[in-house]
């Protein structure tokens, strides 16, 4: 099992973007290793969120960093490294999901360390009435992969419409329309589960 602990005693004070530049100029693996130590756990958690499989998430995390080495030269000056890295992570997970035709289920962010409370606030904002979070999570599990990803990115990860459009390689208008449909599906499943009274 890889040690995913972040390096809290890093000797480097460089920004992420400076580390990218230093790595490209020198090809010194110490600079890349520092980026790995800063982001390995975060990338792993993103992968776990999309796969709900710890072993698979770790394998994908390693794949993402291998891909990152080859893509480093395409990093644009002025861009934010973390946003770029998470875009690569998201796209890689989605490509794997589509390629294998496996159903990927999102882990709810409330199940991740340090995220208690955020899900309740964000998801309840989709409804006019008070909601039962157990039923709401069950309703989320009934959505398709892309619908769940849309809901997660917008309401749990607080990503902008533009960011989501870039992640899905589509237009902002298409994202807004997809979010509208995803919300409707979520409400439909939620009310259906409520009527069935499965969780009382």
LOTORPA-565877 format. One record per residue (C-alpha): residue in three letters; x, z, y. Coordinates in Angstrom, 3 decimals, padded with zeros to 6 digits, always signed. Layout:
N
REC:residuo:c1:c3:c2
REC:Ala:X:Z:Y
...
***
This chain:
200
REC:residuo:c1:c3:c2
REC:Unk:+000.000:+000.000:+000.000
REC:Unk:+001.492:-001.011:+003.299
REC:Unk:+002.057:+001.739:+005.855
REC:Unk:-000.385:+000.859:+008.608
REC:Unk:+000.467:+003.751:+010.889
REC:Unk:+001.213:+002.721:+014.448
REC:Unk:+004.633:+003.531:+015.812
REC:Unk:+003.960:+006.201:+018.428
REC:Unk:+007.676:+006.673:+019.134
REC:Unk:+008.512:+003.088:+019.943
REC:Unk:+011.853:+002.527:+021.656
REC:Unk:+010.453:-000.519:+023.422
REC:Unk:+008.631:-000.289:+026.728
REC:Unk:+008.004:-004.018:+026.970
REC:Unk:+004.489:-005.386:+027.305
REC:Unk:+003.027:-007.437:+024.475
REC:Unk:+003.527:-010.596:+026.472
REC:Unk:+007.173:-009.735:+027.181
REC:Unk:+007.756:-009.168:+023.475
REC:Unk:+006.344:-012.610:+022.718
REC:Unk:+008.699:-014.166:+025.266
REC:Unk:+011.696:-012.229:+023.931
REC:Unk:+010.896:-013.234:+020.364
REC:Unk:+010.572:-016.907:+021.283
REC:Unk:+013.849:-016.830:+023.212
REC:Unk:+015.926:-014.926:+020.654
REC:Unk:+014.013:-015.168:+017.359
REC:Unk:+015.005:-011.530:+016.962
REC:Unk:+012.640:-010.006:+014.406
REC:Unk:+012.780:-006.642:+016.150
REC:Unk:+010.453:-007.982:+018.843
REC:Unk:+007.985:-009.289:+016.292
REC:Unk:+008.216:-006.036:+014.332
REC:Unk:+007.224:-004.118:+017.453
REC:Unk:+004.128:-006.307:+017.875
REC:Unk:+003.318:-005.751:+014.205
REC:Unk:+003.588:-001.983:+014.579
REC:Unk:+001.336:-002.049:+017.624
REC:Unk:-001.389:-004.197:+016.100
REC:Unk:-001.258:-003.999:+012.291
REC:Unk:-003.845:-001.227:+012.067
REC:Unk:-006.133:-002.870:+014.627
REC:Unk:-006.002:-006.227:+012.845
REC:Unk:-006.582:-004.490:+009.513
REC:Unk:-009.678:-002.751:+010.917
REC:Unk:-011.007:-006.059:+012.237
REC:Unk:-010.525:-007.633:+008.813
REC:Unk:-012.144:-004.641:+007.110
REC:Unk:-015.094:-004.930:+009.475
REC:Unk:-015.668:-008.496:+008.306
REC:Unk:-014.879:-008.148:+004.596
REC:Unk:-015.895:-004.599:+003.661
REC:Unk:-013.070:-004.751:+001.118
REC:Unk:-009.946:-002.674:+001.813
REC:Unk:-007.616:-004.603:-000.498
REC:Unk:-008.813:-007.988:+000.710
REC:Unk:-008.614:-006.837:+004.332
REC:Unk:-004.983:-005.830:+003.878
REC:Unk:-004.108:-009.186:+002.294
REC:Unk:-005.812:-011.030:+005.136
REC:Unk:-004.018:-008.863:+007.684
REC:Unk:-000.657:-009.934:+006.235
REC:Unk:-001.793:-013.576:+006.293
REC:Unk:-002.744:-013.255:+009.959
REC:Unk:+000.724:-012.012:+010.920
REC:Unk:+002.384:-014.759:+008.887
REC:Unk:+000.227:-017.274:+010.718
REC:Unk:+001.108:-015.564:+013.985
REC:Unk:+004.816:-016.292:+013.492
REC:Unk:+004.099:-020.016:+013.263
REC:Unk:+001.629:-019.975:+016.152
REC:Unk:+003.724:-017.885:+018.539
REC:Unk:+005.024:-020.968:+020.307
REC:Unk:+001.482:-021.938:+021.309
REC:Unk:+000.871:-018.676:+023.179
REC:Unk:+000.084:-019.556:+026.784
REC:Unk:+001.818:-017.845:+029.674
REC:Unk:-000.658:-015.680:+031.555
REC:Unk:-002.894:-015.121:+028.529
REC:Unk:-003.510:-011.667:+027.042
REC:Unk:-001.785:-011.257:+023.693
REC:Unk:-004.366:-008.921:+022.158
REC:Unk:-007.250:-011.303:+022.906
REC:Unk:-005.277:-014.204:+021.440
REC:Unk:-004.356:-012.225:+018.312
REC:Unk:-007.926:-011.060:+017.685
REC:Unk:-009.160:-014.625:+018.125
REC:Unk:-006.713:-015.766:+015.436
REC:Unk:-007.865:-012.879:+013.223
REC:Unk:-011.555:-013.652:+013.681
REC:Unk:-011.131:-017.382:+013.070
REC:Unk:-009.008:-016.785:+009.970
REC:Unk:-011.614:-014.427:+008.478
REC:Unk:-014.421:-016.865:+009.233
REC:Unk:-012.491:-019.799:+007.758
REC:Unk:-011.887:-017.821:+004.557
REC:Unk:-015.539:-016.819:+004.346
REC:Unk:-016.745:-020.390:+004.737
REC:Unk:-014.097:-021.765:+002.397
REC:Unk:-014.813:-019.386:-000.460
REC:Unk:-018.566:-019.406:+000.187
REC:Unk:-018.555:-015.659:-000.289
REC:Unk:-021.038:-013.494:+001.527
REC:Unk:-019.148:-011.382:+004.026
REC:Unk:-020.914:-008.205:+005.068
REC:Unk:-020.049:-006.486:+008.310
REC:Unk:-019.131:-002.842:+008.160
REC:Unk:-021.034:-001.073:+010.898
REC:Unk:-018.735:+000.188:+013.580
REC:Unk:-020.123:+003.700:+013.240
REC:Unk:-018.395:+003.819:+009.847
REC:Unk:-015.016:+003.203:+011.462
REC:Unk:-012.943:+006.185:+012.731
REC:Unk:-013.621:+007.139:+016.329
REC:Unk:-016.689:+004.937:+016.755
REC:Unk:-019.502:+007.441:+016.196
REC:Unk:-022.136:+007.136:+018.879
REC:Unk:-021.247:+003.687:+020.186
REC:Unk:-023.354:+001.886:+017.598
REC:Unk:-026.386:+004.046:+018.343
REC:Unk:-026.189:+003.350:+022.069
REC:Unk:-025.447:-000.364:+021.766
REC:Unk:-027.915:-001.292:+019.047
REC:Unk:-030.778:+000.790:+020.356
REC:Unk:-030.489:-001.243:+023.554
REC:Unk:-031.905:-004.208:+021.615
REC:Unk:-035.242:-002.441:+021.207
REC:Unk:-037.811:-001.116:+023.632
REC:Unk:-038.766:+001.721:+021.289
REC:Unk:-036.648:+004.435:+019.692
REC:Unk:-035.142:+003.211:+016.454
REC:Unk:-034.180:+004.655:+013.095
REC:Unk:-030.469:+003.868:+012.712
REC:Unk:-030.615:+003.891:+008.913
REC:Unk:-033.247:+001.158:+008.977
REC:Unk:-031.397:-000.669:+011.729
REC:Unk:-028.209:-000.804:+009.672
REC:Unk:-030.193:-002.012:+006.674
REC:Unk:-031.750:-004.729:+008.849
REC:Unk:-028.273:-005.817:+009.976
REC:Unk:-027.227:-006.197:+006.343
REC:Unk:-030.083:-008.668:+005.828
REC:Unk:-028.787:-011.034:+008.508
REC:Unk:-026.551:-014.006:+007.747
REC:Unk:-022.806:-013.907:+008.403
REC:Unk:-022.807:-015.617:+011.798
REC:Unk:-025.893:-013.739:+013.027
REC:Unk:-024.225:-010.434:+012.165
REC:Unk:-020.982:-011.534:+013.781
REC:Unk:-022.825:-012.489:+016.971
REC:Unk:-024.625:-009.132:+017.144
REC:Unk:-021.431:-007.241:+016.373
REC:Unk:-019.274:-009.022:+018.931
REC:Unk:-021.822:-008.851:+021.740
REC:Unk:-023.369:-005.418:+021.301
REC:Unk:-020.784:-003.368:+019.415
REC:Unk:-017.509:-004.945:+020.492
REC:Unk:-018.812:-005.646:+024.027
REC:Unk:-017.394:-009.180:+024.104
REC:Unk:-018.452:-011.600:+026.819
REC:Unk:-020.502:-014.731:+026.151
REC:Unk:-017.441:-016.804:+027.034
REC:Unk:-015.244:-014.929:+024.543
REC:Unk:-017.803:-015.401:+021.782
REC:Unk:-018.111:-019.095:+022.604
REC:Unk:-014.335:-019.453:+022.270
REC:Unk:-014.322:-017.570:+018.958
REC:Unk:-017.047:-019.781:+017.491
REC:Unk:-015.680:-022.926:+019.146
REC:Unk:-018.997:-023.711:+020.784
REC:Unk:-020.632:-023.655:+024.216
REC:Unk:-021.850:-020.607:+026.117
REC:Unk:-025.386:-022.021:+026.061
REC:Unk:-025.237:-022.296:+022.281
REC:Unk:-024.073:-018.677:+022.027
REC:Unk:-026.948:-017.464:+024.217
REC:Unk:-029.448:-019.359:+022.077
REC:Unk:-027.886:-018.062:+018.848
REC:Unk:-027.924:-014.494:+020.165
REC:Unk:-031.598:-014.845:+021.044
REC:Unk:-032.381:-016.004:+017.514
REC:Unk:-030.175:-013.303:+015.986
REC:Unk:-031.956:-010.592:+017.960
REC:Unk:-035.336:-011.929:+016.865
REC:Unk:-034.240:-011.932:+013.223
REC:Unk:-032.884:-008.410:+013.538
REC:Unk:-036.117:-007.124:+015.062
REC:Unk:-038.144:-008.949:+012.406
REC:Unk:-036.216:-007.359:+009.556
REC:Unk:-036.262:-003.965:+011.238
REC:Unk:-040.048:-003.965:+011.646
REC:Unk:-040.495:-005.283:+008.108
REC:Unk:-038.433:-002.403:+006.750
REC:Unk:-040.393:+000.023:+008.915
REC:Unk:-043.689:-001.246:+007.510
REC:Unk:-042.413:-000.891:+003.958
REC:Unk:-041.592:+002.766:+004.770
REC:Unk:-038.529:+002.636:+002.538
REC:Unk:-036.575:+005.114:+004.547
REC:Unk:-039.114:+007.888:+005.121
***
